């Protein structure tokens, strides 16, 4: 869960919490003109706190055997859903905005290596969230903001993280059954060939079906939000699209990372999610799970 004190302090310190708001199957594919080294096994996801760290760190880890990327999806953490008194607004704090404005040096180099780059969207204590849009047009309007950002900055998709919305604040509504269904439907319609993923937490994650429509299959992947644990996301997706394992590379013991990787392999799941990748060379730690997932140690190229 992203409620750790270190992450909370980082968001406060950088202003991310101020009151101002189909993609991939199996292993990631390289950008046109450059083939990524192939690997067999689950895809690996790396969330990066860009308030403190560079997205480029994701591309510095390879498998010793064959040279494939360790990580297949890099997630920019995080943009926000804000509230302007009437509508939900997509908001980028200065650090996120810098990454996006410098896509040529912060995003495209990863994509050139075959790594997909997503933007995570997180609540911002203003009452606006994915689960309380008052109408289908309101949900569609926010979906359009998201898809426009994906297009403008050359991203590969959107990740939903329904934390810190503080539903009801500023006169906003409480979660309702239709909101997230309408949002996901509209976003998938706007970007049929991009990634839509879910950090499986919050009212939105519990509201995937409305009026006979289940939007679970519209997602590419979903993952467990509780680090150093095993928890199968409750969503209508096959095992190949789920990460019941979740680790924080700064706090999960390497023995636990290896054990969770083994559970992933033994259970036939197709995704392994990691959080908080930084600038320090931790290839020995990362090897604890790559040896299990891919039969190879990791190497680092700084």
NORQUI-V864881 format. One record per residue. N is the residue number from 1. RES is the residue in three letters. SS is DSSP state (H for helix, E for strand, L for the rest). Layout:
<<N RES SS> <N RES SS>>
This chain:
<<1 UNK L> <2 UNK L> <3 UNK L> <4 UNK L> <5 UNK H> <6 UNK H> <7 UNK H> <8 UNK H> <9 UNK H> <10 UNK H> <11 UNK H> <12 UNK H> <13 UNK H> <14 UNK H> <15 UNK L> <16 UNK L> <17 UNK L> <18 UNK L> <19 UNK L> <20 UNK L> <21 UNK L> <22 UNK L> <23 UNK L> <24 UNK L> <25 UNK L> <26 UNK L> <27 UNK L> <28 UNK L> <29 UNK L> <30 UNK L> <31 UNK L> <32 UNK L> <33 UNK L> <34 UNK L> <35 UNK L> <36 UNK L> <37 UNK L> <38 UNK L> <39 UNK L> <40 UNK L> <41 UNK L> <42 UNK L> <43 UNK E> <44 UNK E> <45 UNK E> <46 UNK E> <47 UNK E> <48 UNK E> <49 UNK E> <50 UNK L> <51 UNK L> <52 UNK L> <53 UNK L> <54 UNK L> <55 UNK H> <56 UNK H> <57 UNK H> <58 UNK H> <59 UNK H> <60 UNK H> <61 UNK E> <62 UNK E> <63 UNK E> <64 UNK L> <65 UNK L> <66 UNK L> <67 UNK L> <68 UNK L> <69 UNK E> <70 UNK L> <71 UNK L> <72 UNK L> <73 UNK E> <74 UNK E> <75 UNK E> <76 UNK E> <77 UNK E> <78 UNK E> <79 UNK E> <80 UNK E> <81 UNK E> <82 UNK E> <83 UNK E> <84 UNK L> <85 UNK L> <86 UNK L> <87 UNK L> <88 UNK E> <89 UNK E> <90 UNK E> <91 UNK E> <92 UNK L> <93 UNK L> <94 UNK H> <95 UNK H> <96 UNK H> <97 UNK H> <98 UNK H> <99 UNK H> <100 UNK H> <101 UNK H> <102 UNK L> <103 UNK H> <104 UNK H> <105 UNK H> <106 UNK H> <107 UNK L> <108 UNK H> <109 UNK H> <110 UNK H> <111 UNK H> <112 UNK H> <113 UNK L> <114 UNK L> <115 UNK L> <116 UNK E> <117 UNK E> <118 UNK E> <119 UNK E> <120 UNK E> <121 UNK E> <122 UNK E> <123 UNK E> <124 UNK L> <125 UNK L> <126 UNK L> <127 UNK L> <128 UNK L> <129 UNK L> <130 UNK L> <131 UNK L> <132 UNK L> <133 UNK L> <134 UNK L> <135 UNK L> <136 UNK H> <137 UNK H> <138 UNK H> <139 UNK H> <140 UNK H> <141 UNK H> <142 UNK H> <143 UNK H> <144 UNK H> <145 UNK H> <146 UNK H> <147 UNK H> <148 UNK H> <149 UNK H> <150 UNK H> <151 UNK H> <152 UNK H> <153 UNK H> <154 UNK L> <155 UNK L> <156 UNK L> <157 UNK E> <158 UNK E> <159 UNK E> <160 UNK E> <161 UNK E> <162 UNK L> <163 UNK L> <164 UNK L> <165 UNK L> <166 UNK L> <167 UNK L> <168 UNK L> <169 UNK H> <170 UNK H> <171 UNK H> <172 UNK L> <173 UNK L> <174 UNK L> <175 UNK L> <176 UNK L> <177 UNK L> <178 UNK L> <179 UNK H> <180 UNK H> <181 UNK H> <182 UNK H> <183 UNK H> <184 UNK H> <185 UNK H> <186 UNK H> <187 UNK H> <188 UNK H> <189 UNK H> <190 UNK H> <191 UNK L> <192 UNK L> <193 UNK L> <194 UNK L> <195 UNK E> <196 UNK E> <197 UNK E> <198 UNK E> <199 UNK E> <200 UNK L> <201 UNK L> <202 UNK H> <203 UNK H> <204 UNK H> <205 UNK H> <206 UNK L> <207 UNK L> <208 UNK L> <209 UNK E> <210 UNK E> <211 UNK L> <212 UNK L> <213 UNK E> <214 UNK E> <215 UNK L> <216 UNK H> <217 UNK H> <218 UNK H> <219 UNK L> <220 UNK L> <221 UNK E> <222 UNK E> <223 UNK E> <224 UNK L> <225 UNK L> <226 UNK L> <227 UNK L> <228 UNK L> <229 UNK E> <230 UNK E> <231 UNK L> <232 UNK L> <233 UNK L> <234 UNK L> <235 UNK L> <236 UNK L> <237 UNK L> <238 UNK L> <239 UNK H> <240 UNK H> <241 UNK H> <242 UNK E> <243 UNK E> <244 UNK L> <245 UNK E> <246 UNK E> <247 UNK E> <248 UNK E> <249 UNK L> <250 UNK L> <251 UNK L> <252 UNK L> <253 UNK L> <254 UNK H> <255 UNK H> <256 UNK H> <257 UNK H> <258 UNK H> <259 UNK H> <260 UNK H> <261 UNK H> <262 UNK H> <263 UNK H> <264 UNK H> <265 UNK H> <266 UNK H> <267 UNK H> <268 UNK L> <269 UNK L> <270 UNK L> <271 UNK E> <272 UNK E> <273 UNK E> <274 UNK E> <275 UNK E> <276 UNK L> <277 UNK L> <278 UNK L> <279 UNK L> <280 UNK L> <281 UNK L> <282 UNK L> <283 UNK H> <284 UNK H> <285 UNK H> <286 UNK H> <287 UNK H> <288 UNK H> <289 UNK H> <290 UNK H> <291 UNK H> <292 UNK H> <293 UNK H> <294 UNK H> <295 UNK L> <296 UNK L> <297 UNK L> <298 UNK E> <299 UNK E> <300 UNK E> <301 UNK L> <302 UNK L>>
